[in-house]
Amino acid sequence: MSDKWYLIMTGQCGYPQPESGFGYLRATYAMHRGCPTCRVGLVQDNAFRFRAEPKAKQGQFIGLHWVPDQVFVRGPVRLAFEKEKITGIRFSRPVLHSTGRRLKTVFQMHVEAVLPEGLMGSNLATEICQMPTDKVEVKILEAVGSKLLAGPFCGKTKHHFPQS
């Protein structure tokens, strides 16, 4: 058994659509199925919407700004996964926001196999979905008109991914 952990990070090729007011959340997720403040527990019920087909052809693993937990791949990656008969993963196609047509070169990778808990959280930064208590943080959030002060707050702990 190895004690090594690997973190694969994607490049970010754009923003999910619609961008305005984070409208992509309502367009992509069943908002009633998770916390509207911290977004823990949201369930995707529609395809992600892209502004255009991603242009960077050399990137085989792609991410979107604001959506760190979803991975998009190009066709060769999908074919490699299928050729190797990797199970517990399925693929869907995002769509163009303007037309609703499926993208030609990019697939969303959905991990469906759930393994036993393996998160070693002792060295991870966490945050709790609650009203901020730090006065400076509250002042900054008020200044930018953040909805993070409005709640509701679910009280769940969110673990940030390892930085090293």
N, C-alpha and C positions, 0 to 999 in steps of 0.2 A: 504494500500500500504506500502510495506517495504522499508526502506532506506538502507538495507543491500545489498552489492554486493558480489558476490562470484567469485573467480578466480580458475579455475581448471588447474593445471599444470601437465604435463605428465613427466614421466621419459624419458630419451633418450637412445634408444637401439642400436644406430649405426649411420652410415652416409648414406645419399641417394647415389645411384650409378648412373653413375660412379663418383668417388670422384675427380679424377685428373682434375685439372683446373676447378673445379665446373661444370664438364660435365653433372651432373644431371640436371642442369637448362635447357640446350638445349634438353636433353632427355625427360624432363617432361613437359616443358612449351612452349607455343607459344610465343617466345621471342619478336616478332614484335608487340605484343598486350599490352606491358607495357614498363616501363622505364628500360633499360638494366643496369643502374647504381644503382638505389635504389630498383628496382624490384617492385615498386608499379604498380598495374594494370596487372601484368602477369596473364595469364589464363592457367590453367592446361589442356593439351590436350593429355597426355599419362599417363599411370599408373606409380606410383613411383616404383623405382627399389631398392630392398634390396639385400645385399650381401648373407644373409642366413635368414632362419626362426628365428625370435627373440627367444632367449633361456629363458629369465626370465618369467616363466610361471605364477607367481603370479601377475604381472602387467597387469591389464585389459585395461588401457589407456596407449598408447605408443606414444612417439614422436621420431623424428629423429634430430640429430644435424643439425644445419644450417637451419632448417625448423620449426620455432616456431609456425607457423600459421596452421599447419595440424595436425589432431588427428587421430591416428590409434587405433583400438579396437580389442579385442579378441571376439570370437564367442558368449560367454555368454552375453556380453554387447549388441551386435547386437540383440540377441534373446530377451533380456529384453526390448529394445527399441521397437521392433516389437510387443511383447506381450502387452505392454502398449499403443500401437497404436500412438506413438509419430510421428507427421507429420513434414514435412519440412526438413527431413533428408533422405539421401540415402547412400548406402554403395557400395563400389567397392573393388576389390582385387588388392593389389600391386603384383608385380611379382619378381621372382628371376632374378637378373641381368645376371647371367651366362647362364640361359636356357630360360628365358622368361616365365616359368611356373608360374601360380598363386600361391601365398602363401596359405598354408592350414589353418593356425590358426589366421591370421590377416586380418582385413578389414580397408580400409580408410573410415572415416566418412565425408561425404560432407553435409554441411549445405546449404540448398537451399532456405529456407524461409528468406526473407529479411524484418526485422522489421524497423519501423521508427527510425531515428537517436536517439541514446540514450547515446552517448559518452559524458561524462562530462570531457572535456579536460583541464579545468582550473588548475588541479593539476598534469597533465601528462607532462613528459619530451617530447620535440619534437625535430625533426631535419628537416632541409629543404634540399632537393636534389639540391645542388649547389656546386660550387667549394669552398673547405674549405678556410676560411680567416685567421684562426689561424696559424701563422708561424711555431709553434712547431708541430702542427698536420700535416701540409704539409710536414715538414721534416721527421716525423715518417713514413708517408705514402710513401714518396719517398724512404726511406731506405728499406722498405719491398717490394717495387715494386708494390704497390697497384694500381689496375685499377680504384679506386675511384677518382683518379685525372684526368683520361682521359675523363670522360663525355661520352655521352651527359648528361646534367642535366635538369630534367623536372620542377624543381621549386616547386614540391608538398611538403606539410608538412606531415611528418610521426609521428604519436603519439606512444610512447612506452607504453607498458602495465603497469598497476599499480604495484609498488613494495611492497606495503603494503595495 
